[in-house]
C-alpha cells in the first residue's frame, strides 16, 4: 500500500485554501468595485436631477415648464442613454428630454428622499434611474422627477475589473504556491534529517540521534527516540548480564552433579534434588531479571515494602534481626513492574540482614519528583573505598555467607533499566542503600 505523503497533504491543503481565498477575494473585490462605480453613477444622477429641478417651475396657468432645458448634447441626442423626465404623481410624463424621443421612463414609486434603481430603457438599454417626488410652488400636486443614465459602461467596467483582478490573483496564487512548496520543503528538512539519523542508527553507523540543530518542535521527538534507544540498550545489556549470571549460577551445581556422577556417594539422590532445586531457583530468578522492562506498569510501594520486610524477617529470624518500615505514603507508586521492585528490595534487605546487628529500617518518599527508597542497617558499614567496588559484579565482601557477589549488581542493573540508580553510603552506624526510581 502506497504511503500518504505529508508533503503532498500540506500542498493540497495549502493549495485548496489559496484557491478558496482567491475565489472569495475575487468576488469581494468585484463587489466592492461595482458598488463604488454604482455610487459614482448615483452621484452623477443626483447632479443631473438638481440641474433639472433648478430649472423647473409652475407658470401662472398651472403648467409645469422649464425656464431653460439642459442643453448638454447627451440630453439632445436621441436614445443617447442620458434622460430626464418630469411627470405627474401617477407617472404620466409632463416634460422629458429630447433623447427620449417618443418613449418614456417607467420608474419605481418616487419619494422625497429619492429612489435609485436599475431599469430597462428605450432600445432595451440597461439604465440606472433616480426618482424623486417634489412639490413646486403653485403646483396643485406633487411631481415626480426622474433622471437616468446608461449603465452599460458600468457593467463593462465591472466585468473587466473582475477579469483583471482574477488574472492578477491567479498570478499571485501561482507565486504563493511556489513559496508554499519551498516553505514545506524547508520546514520538513529537519524530519528528513531525523529520518536519516534514525536510518544510521538502524545500520549501526551511530548510536544516538544528534539533537543539535533540530527545531524546537522536532527536538523533543529526537530526545524521545534517544530515550527509547537507551532503554533498548539497557534491556540488551540486562539480558546479556542475566545470561552471564545464570551461566555463573549454574556452573557450581553442574560441577557438583558431574562430580557426583563420577563418584556417587551414599546420598546422591538428595544431592541431585538439592542441586536441581538450586538450579531451578537460579533459572527462575535470572529469567525474571532478564525480562524487558514494561514502563506502562505501576506498583504501589507500601504493600511491597511491608511484604518484603515480613519475608526477610522470617529468613533472618535465627539471627534475631528485626525488619521494619517507616510510615509510607499509600499514594507512592513505582513506575515499573512490582516484580522488579520486589527483586530490588529483596536483594537490598537480604544484604542488610546479613550485616545488621539487630535492626533493618526501610523508608520511602518523593524527592525532586522521583521515588526515593532507603534501606538502613545498624551493622559495621563499609570502608569508603568499598562503597563503589561492592557494586561491581562478582565482588564478595562477606565470605562467611558464601554469596555470589551479584545481589547489589543486580539491583543496580534493574534500577538502571528503569532510568534510576543505586547509591551506598555509611550511615554511622551501618550502611544506607538509596534507590532512586521513577515515580508512577
C-alpha positions in Angstrom: 0.0 0.0 0.0 1.4 3.4 -1.0 2.1 5.6 1.9 0.5 9.0 2.1 2.9 11.9 1.7 2.9 14.6 4.4 4.4 17.0 1.8 1.5 16.3 -0.6 -1.1 16.6 2.1 0.3 20.0 3.1 0.5 21.2 -0.5 -3.1 20.0 -1.2 -4.4 21.7 2.0 -2.5 24.9 1.2 -3.5 24.9 -2.4 -7.2 24.4 -1.7 -7.0 27.1 1.0 -5.4 29.5 -1.5 -8.0 28.7 -4.2 -10.8 29.3 -1.8 -9.3 32.6 -0.5 -8.7 33.7 -4.1 -12.3 33.0 -5.2 -13.6 34.9 -2.2 -11.2 37.8 -2.8 -12.2 38.0 -6.5 -15.9 38.1 -5.6 -15.3 40.6 -2.8 -13.2 42.9 -4.9 -15.6 42.7 -7.8 -18.5 43.6 -5.5 -16.6 46.5 -3.9 -15.7 47.9 -7.3 -19.2 47.5 -8.6 -20.6 49.3 -5.5 -18.1 52.1 -5.9 -18.9 52.5 -9.6 -22.7 52.5 -8.8 -22.2 55.1 -6.1 -20.3 57.3 -8.5 -23.1 56.9 -11.1 -25.7 57.7 -8.4 -23.8 60.9 -7.6 -23.8 61.9 -11.3 -27.6 61.2 -11.4 -28.0 63.4 -8.3 -26.3 66.3 -10.0 -28.5 65.9 -13.1 -31.6 65.8 -11.0 -30.6 69.0 -9.2 -30.0 70.6 -12.6 -33.5 69.7 -13.8 -35.1 70.9 -10.5 -33.2 74.2 -10.7 -35.0 75.0 -14.0 -38.4 73.6 -13.2 -41.3 75.9 -12.2 -45.1 76.2 -12.4 -46.4 79.1 -14.6 -49.5 81.2 -13.8 -51.5 78.8 -15.9 -50.6 75.9 -13.6 -48.4 74.1 -16.2 -45.0 72.8 -15.4 -42.3 74.3 -17.5 -38.5 74.6 -17.5 -37.1 78.0 -17.7 -34.3 76.5 -19.7 -33.8 72.9 -20.8 -30.4 71.3 -20.1 -28.5 71.9 -23.3 -26.0 69.2 -22.9 -25.6 67.1 -26.1 -26.2 63.8 -24.3 -29.8 65.0 -23.5 -30.3 66.2 -27.1 -29.1 63.1 -28.9 -31.9 60.5 -29.4 -31.5 57.4 -27.2 -28.1 58.5 -26.0 -28.5 56.8 -22.7 -28.9 60.1 -20.7 -32.5 61.1 -20.0 -34.6 63.3 -17.8 -38.4 63.3 -17.2 -40.8 65.3 -15.2 -44.2 63.7 -14.6 -47.3 63.7 -12.5 -47.6 61.8 -9.3 -49.3 59.0 -11.2 -46.3 58.7 -13.6 -47.8 60.5 -16.6 -45.0 62.3 -18.4 -45.3 66.1 -18.5 -41.9 67.1 -19.7 -39.0 65.0 -20.9 -35.6 65.2 -22.6 -35.3 65.1 -26.4 -33.1 62.0 -26.0 -36.3 60.0 -25.0 -37.9 60.9 -28.3 -41.4 59.4 -28.1 -40.6 57.0 -25.2 -41.0 57.5 -21.5 -39.3 56.2 -18.4 -41.1 53.7 -16.1 -39.6 54.1 -12.7 -40.4 52.9 -9.2 -42.6 55.0 -7.0 -40.7 58.1 -6.0 -40.2 59.6 -2.6 -39.0 62.9 -1.3 -35.7 61.3 -0.4 -35.2 59.9 -3.8 -35.2 56.3 -5.1 -32.4 54.8 -7.2 -33.0 51.6 -9.2 -32.0 49.6 -12.2 -34.5 49.6 -15.1 -34.7 48.8 -18.8 -35.0 51.9 -21.0 -35.5 52.5 -24.7 -33.9 50.1 -27.1 -33.6 47.7 -24.1 -30.8 49.8 -22.6 -29.9 48.9 -19.0 -30.4 52.2 -17.1 -29.7 53.5 -13.7 -32.6 55.8 -12.7 -33.0 58.2 -9.8 -36.6 59.3 -9.0 -37.7 61.9 -6.5 -41.0 63.4 -5.5 -41.0 67.2 -5.3 -43.6 69.9 -4.7 -43.1 73.2 -6.6 -44.6 76.5 -5.7 -48.2 76.9 -7.2 -48.3 73.2 -8.0 -51.6 71.5 -7.1 -50.0 68.1 -6.7 -46.5 66.7 -6.1 -44.4 66.0 -9.2 -42.1 63.1 -10.0 -38.7 64.0 -11.4 -36.6 61.3 -13.0 -33.1 61.2 -14.4 -31.4 58.2 -15.9 -28.0 57.1 -17.3 -27.0 54.1 -19.3 -25.2 51.6 -17.0 -23.7 49.5 -19.9 -20.3 51.1 -19.4 -20.5 50.4 -15.6 -21.3 46.7 -16.3 -18.4 46.5 -18.8 -16.0 48.1 -16.4 -17.1 45.8 -13.6 -16.7 42.7 -15.8 -13.3 44.0 -17.0 -12.2 44.6 -13.4 -13.3 41.1 -12.3 -11.3 39.6 -15.2 -8.2 41.6 -14.4 -8.4 41.0 -10.7 -8.9 37.3 -11.2 -5.9 37.1 -13.5 -3.8 39.1 -11.1 -4.9 36.9 -8.2 -4.2 33.8 -10.2 -0.6 35.0 -10.8 -0.3 35.7 -7.1 -1.7 32.2 -6.3 0.9 30.6 -8.6 3.7 32.6 -6.9 2.4 31.8 -3.4 2.1 28.1 -4.3 5.8 28.2 -5.2 6.5 29.9 -1.9 4.4 27.3 -0.1 6.2 24.4 -1.8 9.6 26.0 -0.8 8.3 26.6 2.7 7.1 23.0 3.1 10.4 21.7 1.7 12.4 23.8 4.1 10.0 23.1 7.0 10.2 19.3 6.5 14.0 19.3 6.2 14.5 18.5 10.0 12.2 15.5 9.6 14.3 14.2 6.7 17.4 14.8 8.7 15.9 12.9 11.6 14.9 10.1 9.3 18.4 9.8 8.0 19.8 9.7 11.5 17.4 7.0 12.6 18.4 5.0 9.5 22.1 5.5 10.5 21.2 4.1 14.0 19.5 1.1 12.4 22.5 0.4 10.3 24.8 0.7 13.3 26.7 3.8 12.0 25.8 5.9 15.0 24.4 5.1 18.5 22.2 8.1 19.1 20.3 10.7 17.3 22.1 14.1 17.2 19.6 16.7 18.5 21.9 19.7 17.7 20.4 22.0 15.1 17.0 20.5 15.3 14.0 22.8 15.6 12.1 23.2 18.9 9.2 21.0 17.6 11.4 18.1 16.3 14.0 18.1 19.2 11.5 16.5 21.7 10.8 13.7 19.3 14.6 13.1 18.8 15.0 13.1 22.6 12.3 10.5 23.0 13.9 8.4 20.3 17.2 8.6 22.2 15.4 7.6 25.4 13.9 4.7 23.5 17.4 3.7 22.2 18.9 4.0 25.7 16.1 1.8 27.1 16.7 -0.7 24.3 20.5 -0.8 25.1 19.7 -1.2 28.8 17.4 -4.1 28.0 20.0 -5.8 25.8 22.7 -5.3 28.4 20.4 -6.6 31.1 19.5 -9.6 29.1 23.2 -10.4 28.4 24.1 -9.8 32.1 21.3 -12.1 33.2 22.5 -14.8 30.8 26.0 -14.5 32.2 24.7 -14.5 35.8 22.6 -17.6 35.0 25.6 -19.4 33.5 27.6 -18.5 36.6 24.9 -19.6 38.9 24.6 -22.9 37.1 28.3 -23.6 37.0 28.7 -24.8 40.6 25.6 -27.1 40.7 26.6 -28.6 37.4 30.1 -29.2 38.8 28.6 -30.9 41.8 26.4 -33.1 39.7 29.3 -34.0 37.4 31.5 -34.9 40.4 28.6 -36.9 41.9 28.2 -38.8 38.7 31.8 -39.8 38.7 32.0 -40.7 42.4 28.4 -41.3 43.6 28.1 -41.1 47.3 25.6 -42.8 49.6 23.1 -39.9 49.5 23.5 -39.0 45.8 19.7 -38.7 45.4 19.5 -36.0 48.0 22.4 -34.2 46.3 20.7 -34.3 42.9 17.5 -33.0 44.4 19.2 -30.2 46.2 21.3 -29.1 43.2 18.3 -29.4 40.9 16.2 -27.2 43.2 19.1 -24.7 43.3 19.4 -24.6 39.5 15.6 -24.2 39.1 15.6 -21.3 41.5 18.5 -19.7 39.7 16.8 -20.1 36.3 13.6 -18.6 37.5 15.4 -15.7 39.2 17.6 -14.7 36.3 14.9 -15.2 33.7 12.8 -12.8 35.7 15.6 -10.4 35.9 16.2 -10.6 32.2 12.7 -9.7 31.2 12.1 -6.5 29.4 11.0 -3.6 31.5 7.4 -2.5 30.9 7.2 1.2 31.7 3.4 1.0 31.5 3.2 -1.0 34.7 2.7 0.7 38.1 3.3 -0.8 41.5 2.2 0.5 45.0 5.3 0.9 47.1 3.9 0.4 50.6 2.5 -3.1 50.2 5.7 -4.3 48.5 7.9 -2.9 51.3 5.7 -4.4 54.0 5.6 -7.8 52.3 9.4 -7.9 51.8 10.0 -6.9 55.4 7.9 -9.7 56.7 9.6 -12.2 54.3 13.1 -11.2 55.3 12.1 -11.2 58.9 11.4 -14.9 58.6 14.6 -15.5 56.6 16.9 -13.9 59.2 14.8 -14.9 62.2 17.6 -17.1 63.5 19.9 -14.1 63.9 17.3 -12.0 65.7 17.3 -9.2 63.1 14.1 -7.1 63.1 12.9 -5.6 59.8 10.6 -2.6 59.9 9.5 0.3 57.7 8.7 3.9 58.3 5.1 5.2 57.7 5.0 5.1 53.9 2.5 7.2 52.0 0.0 4.8 50.4 -0.1 7.1 47.3 3.6 6.3 46.5 3.9 4.3 43.2 6.8 2.9 41.3 6.7 3.4 37.5 7.5 -0.2 36.8 6.6 -3.8 37.4 6.0 -5.0 41.0 8.3 -8.0 40.4 11.2 -5.6 39.7 10.6 -3.7 42.9 10.4 -6.9 44.8 13.7 -8.1 43.3 15.5 -4.9 44.2 14.1 -4.7 47.7 14.7 -8.4 48.3 18.4 -8.2 47.4 18.9 -5.0 49.5 17.0 -6.3 52.5 18.8 -9.7 52.3 22.2 -7.9 52.1 21.2 -5.6 55.0 20.0 -8.6 57.1 23.3 -10.4 56.7 25.3 -7.4 58.1 22.8 -5.9 60.6 23.3 -6.3 64.3 19.6 -6.0 65.3 17.7 -3.7 63.1 16.9 -3.0 59.4 14.8 0.0 58.6 13.1 0.9 55.3 11.8 4.3 54.3 10.2 5.7 51.0 9.1 9.2 49.9 9.1 11.6 47.0 12.3 13.6 46.4 12.7 16.0 43.5 9.8 14.3 41.5 11.5 10.9 41.9 10.8 8.0 44.2 13.4 7.5 46.9 13.7 4.3 48.9 16.2 3.9 51.7 17.3 0.6 53.4 19.4 1.2 56.5 21.0 -1.4 58.8 22.9 -1.0 62.1 25.9 -3.1 61.1 29.5 -2.1 60.8 29.1 -0.4 57.4 31.8 -0.4 54.7 35.1 1.3 54.2 34.9 4.3 51.9 37.0 2.5 49.2 34.5 -0.4 49.2 31.3 1.7 48.6 31.8 1.7 44.9 33.6 -1.6 44.4 30.9 -3.6 46.2 28.5 -2.6 43.4 30.7 -4.3 40.8 29.6 -7.8 39.6 31.2 -10.7 41.5 32.7 -8.6 44.3 32.2 -10.5 47.6 32.9 -8.9 50.9 31.1 -11.4 53.1 32.9 -14.7 52.6 31.1 -16.3 55.6 27.8 -16.2 53.8 29.0 -17.8 50.6 27.4 -15.2 48.5 28.0 -14.8 44.7 28.6 -11.1 44.8 25.8 -10.4 42.3 23.0 -9.2 44.6 23.9 -5.4 44.6 25.0 -5.5 41.0 21.6 -7.0 40.0 19.8 -4.2 42.0 21.9 -1.6 40.2 21.1 -3.2 36.8 17.4 -3.3 37.4 17.4 0.3 38.7 19.4 1.5 35.7 17.0 -0.3 33.3 14.2 2.0 34.7 16.4 5.1 34.5 17.2 5.0 38.2 20.3 4.3 40.3 21.6 2.7 43.5 23.8 4.6 45.9 25.6 3.3 49.0 26.8 5.4 51.9 27.8 4.8 55.5 25.0 5.9 58.0 27.1 5.7 61.2 26.2 3.2 62.3 25.5 0.8 59.5 25.1 1.2 55.8 22.4 3.1 53.9 21.4 1.9 50.5 19.4 4.5 48.5 17.3 3.6 45.4 16.3 6.5 43.1 13.5 5.3 40.8 10.8 6.9 38.6 7.6 7.6 40.3 4.3 6.4 38.9 
